[in-house]
């Protein structure tokens, strides 16, 4: 999967997004397998937004979802610093311009937008 991701980004002329996207995809796919249900699907799209390009990463599984706002609130709680779990989405939050999740009748999707300033 890593080679395919790098190859696709190179084909789009966006190799500059490779390292961050590899970390984000790894985290989201791991979460889908660890907390969701197979099958797990990965989708990448390059979108033009506001004069720049954004890589939309989406990972979908057939499990139930979670409350992204509750996850964000947990990061602000003092006890979060003591925990050893739940840091993966914090990395996604730090690397991506925005992220979120949605449920539909076929499963749960976590999405994020990755970009570089000035692109």
C-alpha positions in Angstrom: 0.0 0.0 0.0 2.8 2.4 0.8 4.4 2.1 -2.7 1.0 2.5 -4.4 0.3 5.7 -2.3 3.7 7.2 -3.2 3.3 6.2 -6.9 -0.2 7.9 -7.1 1.1 11.1 -5.4 4.0 11.2 -7.8 1.7 10.7 -10.8 -0.3 13.7 -9.5 2.9 15.7 -9.1 2.4 15.8 -5.3 5.3 13.8 -3.9 5.6 16.6 -1.4 2.6 15.1 0.4 4.0 11.5 0.6 5.4 11.4 4.1 2.5 13.1 5.9 0.0 11.1 3.8 1.7 7.8 4.7 1.4 8.6 8.4 -2.2 9.7 8.1 -3.3 6.7 6.0 -1.5 4.3 8.3 -3.3 5.7 11.3 -6.7 5.8 9.7 -6.4 2.3 8.3 -5.1 0.9 11.6 -8.0 2.5 13.4 -10.5 1.0 10.9 -9.1 -2.5 11.4 -8.8 -2.1 15.1 -12.1 -0.4 15.9 -14.3 -1.0 12.9 -15.2 -4.0 10.7 -13.9 -5.2 7.4 -14.0 -4.6 4.6 -11.9 -1.4 4.9 -11.6 0.9 1.9 -9.1 3.7 1.2 -9.9 6.5 -1.2 -7.7 9.3 -2.3 -8.7 12.3 -4.4 -6.8 15.5 -5.3 -9.1 18.5 -5.2 -8.6 22.1 -6.3 -9.7 24.4 -3.5 -9.3 28.1 -3.3 -6.4 28.2 -5.8 -4.6 25.3 -4.2 -4.7 21.6 -4.1 -6.0 19.4 -1.3 -5.5 15.7 -0.9 -8.7 14.2 0.5 -8.0 10.9 2.3 -11.0 8.7 3.2 -11.1 5.4 5.0 -14.4 3.6 5.3 -15.3 0.4 7.2 -18.6 -1.2 8.0 -18.5 -0.7 11.7 -20.2 2.0 13.8 -18.8 5.4 14.1 -17.6 7.7 16.9 -18.2 11.3 17.9 -15.3 13.4 16.6 -16.2 16.3 18.9 -15.9 14.0 21.9 -12.5 12.9 20.7 -11.4 16.5 20.4 -12.8 17.4 23.8 -10.8 14.5 25.3 -7.6 16.0 24.1 -8.3 19.2 26.0 -8.9 17.3 29.3 -5.9 17.2 31.7 -6.1 13.4 32.1 -5.3 12.9 28.3 -1.6 13.7 29.0 -1.5 10.6 31.2 -2.9 8.2 28.6 -1.1 6.1 26.1 -4.0 5.7 23.7 -5.9 8.1 21.4 -2.9 9.9 20.1 -3.2 8.8 16.5 -6.1 11.1 15.6 -4.2 13.9 17.4 -1.5 13.4 14.8 -4.1 13.5 12.0 -5.4 16.7 13.5 -1.9 18.2 13.6 -1.0 17.3 10.0 -4.3 17.9 8.2 -6.1 21.2 7.4 -9.3 19.5 8.7 -10.8 16.1 9.4 -14.1 14.6 10.4 -16.2 11.5 10.3 -19.6 10.5 9.0 -21.9 7.5 9.2 -24.2 6.2 6.6 -26.2 3.0 6.0 -23.2 1.2 4.7 -20.6 2.1 7.4 -18.4 4.7 8.8 -15.9 7.0 7.1 -13.1 9.1 8.5 -11.9 11.8 6.1 -9.2 14.4 6.2 -7.7 17.1 3.9 -4.0 17.3 3.6 -2.3 20.3 1.8 0.8 22.4 1.8 0.7 26.2 2.2 0.9 28.0 -1.1 -0.2 25.0 -3.2 
